[in-house]
Amino acid sequence: MTRPHYLRIADALRHTLAAGALRPGERMVSARKLAEREQVSLPTALEALRCLEADGLIVARPRSGYFVRPLTAASALRPARTPPRPVPVTMSALAQSLFSSAEARLIPLGAALPDPAWLPAATLQRALQSAGRRLQGHGLTYSMPPGRLDLRAQIAARAAHWGARFGPHELVVTAGATQAVRLALRAVCKPGDVVAIERPAYFGTLLMLEDLGLKALEVATDPVDGLLLEPLAHAIARYRPAAVLASPTVQNPLGASMPVERKQALVALLEHAGIPLIEDDVYGDLAGEAQRPPACKAFDSSGNVLYCSSVSKTLAPGWRIGWIAAGRFQPQVLQARLAGDWAGSPLLEAAVSEVLASGDYDRHLRRLKSRVHASVQAVTARVEASFPSRTRVAAPRAGFLLWVQLPHQVDALEVHRQALAMGIGLSPGPLFSPQADLRSHLRLNCANEPTPRLLGAVGQIGQLCHALCTA
């Protein structure tokens, strides 16, 4: 049976868009000119354009015609609503295969770390020297759990500004947020338990679940508004997870942030169900302007939220200073801290305390957020200019991560392999889900100065994607 003319024309137009002949936002050929070029009727040409509109590739503007859809259209990244089910996590082999050959000299679009040049090295050095003079020989010993009181007091005081309901004696200092989350999981879960997580999720979360023998229950997550409560409620009713682990503020890799009212609803839902919420708030300080938005912990009246954070994404990644306010699970967390890698660094803890107390951290945050915003805009613009037209980007309201959905025929693992050979790092989608349906996604780190070299690397990735579209 002969294919209708409008479908043939629509296929040809899709190929044109995939080849990058038109940039996002540019005008499509008019229906009248398309009809003349293809020697078909005007209704047939209009039907071909409507096919592309139904695919989300173009948009109609009244009295103006059709235009290539901008890449940052959030509607194109709506999460799948398929019912979740618990699955074992087997991510470690993939992670090792992807990162074993990584070099520090790679153009850093992969690892979610701020540019070292953006960190306040002089401020940190002064704080170290000051803390060293104050502590003298005691700075070379151990910091016993729960960690230095001066640091815990500074953390609690800062958190009170966004509504936190914990004091310094309810905090445990940890070796980064990763250890804080691990302690939280150990406190509320046992091997074989199910943990509800966002989809997609930070790959470090998946590696922890695998290491602890826990199953992942992926819940649909919106690229703008974060974890969706309706599918979470259905998942709770069906599978009764031991915990929910989420990043309601600046989620990794999407960059999504839940509105305040939905954070309140999440806390209420889990409190009613008696299921603890492990809140990973490591990017929280990058959100907001003069005042950062409240974390879920601000709405916790029963101690059901285990709040985890650190300064690894904002101040000093290598210092490994994090913390956990575990609510009613504080005794279990402290016991797990004592039973594991329990010794902290008093010198580093005292130095971070000084930076927080001096106001230097807030001044640094203002500069950092301004730089991040400019870099996200620059990288997004380069993606729009150089990636295939059917690419979609979740542009974050805060944070420095871009979640990119490539045309379906582009394998992000192959993009990663070829980019690595060119000296470019990136994070492919399969790292962020234990299931195999994110192969056309990748995450780009924008926390670096948008130099010609960096933006040129983004353009090279776009060229790779174009080549894989037509291969």
Buried (B, 14 or more C-beta within 10 A) or exposed (E): EEEEBBEBBBBEBBEBBBEBEBBBEEEBBEBEEBBEEBEBEEEBBBBBBBBBBEBBBBBEEEEEBBBBBBBBBBEBBEBEEEEBBBBEBEBEEBBEEBBEEEEEEBBBBBBBBBBEEBBBEEBBEBBBEBBBEEBEEEBEEEBBBBBBBBBBBBBBBBBEEBBBBBBBEBBBBBBBBBBBBBBBBBBBBEEEBBBBBBBBBBBBBBBBBBEBEBBBBBBBBBBBBBBBBEBBBEBBEEBBBBBBBBBBBBBBBBBBBBEBEBBBBBBBBBBEBEBBBBBBBBBBBBBBEEEBBBBBBBBBEEBBBBBBBBBBBBBBBEBBBBBBBBBEBBEBBBBBBEEBEBEBBBBBBBBBBBBBBBEBBEEBBEEBBEBBBEBBEBBBBBBBBBBBBBBBBBBBEBBBBBBBBBBEBBBBBBBBEBBBEEEBBBBBBBBBBBEEEBBBBBBBBBBBEBEEEBBEBBBBBBEBBBEBBEE
